[in-house]
Amino acid sequence: MNHILLKLAAAVAVVLLQTSIGFGCTCAPKRPVLDEFEWAGVVVIARVASVEKAEKKDRERYDYGVRSARLVIEKVYKGEAKVGQEIVFAQGDGANCLMRFSEEYIGRRALYYLGDVPPNDEPMVVSFCGRSGSVDTATEDLLYLDKLGQVRGKTRVSGKYAGGFYRRDLKVAGRKIRFVTDADSYETITDENGVFEIYGLPPGDYRLEPELQPGLTLDGAWLSLSGGANLDKSTDTYVAFTLKPKRHVSIELGFKFKDQK
């Protein structure tokens, strides 16, 4: 079926075009939360406190005319950073996969996965290709990070009942998500944001079977899978994956009409 080819294409990369300068940034699929946490030297929630505008003669060189942004750390999950500490991010331009900041961002809070915070107020950079992003959209991450002490070392399958290209009238809250093996099945439900998670499943091969809204199927072109998903064995009604001991799998679901090619 055509959906297999679409799934493979979606898994290779997502190209984000930056039309203002004619170049693009290529992002690989996001890693599960555990993989991103282990990679990072510092994991924090920080608030944009201010931005530094470029001098008038240089403003065209910077997006929004901003040279850098100053953030204040509000919560630390990992690393040597401290609450109240200020960090400076250099301005990205989209094409280099780095986050951009504007005056409208002042006051916004985000979750950041970073390398070590440099000393002496030296500017650092953060990519929008990883799991760093607004607190409002980081529910899947925060559900794990906020109870890290209780769930560390357990298997986890998480993700989002997201919608994909079909979003109209899609009900994401309270949807059943089943995890099926040849011998057993397990179940959880999505929260108000469509996010789901389950801990402690035995390692092995699974099928994730989401509750499907009438008239819809899974859209392979939208599936975002990492940490053990098997695209070749997935269909338009379930996602196949392998769960390894003490590891995570992350699956973002998308949907389409049954007769949509």
Protein Blocks (a to p, Z undefined) as FASTA:
>chain_A
ZZlmmmmmmmmpccdddfknopacdddddddfklmmmmpmbdcddddfbdcdddfklmmm
pghhiabdcdddfbdfbdjbdehiacdddddehjnopacddfklgopacddddddddehh
iacdddfklmbdcfklmmmmmmmmmmmmmmgoiacdddddekpmalghpafehpacdddd
fkbccdddddfkopacdehiacddddddddddehiacdfkloccehhiafklpcfkbccd
dddehiacddddddddfklZZ
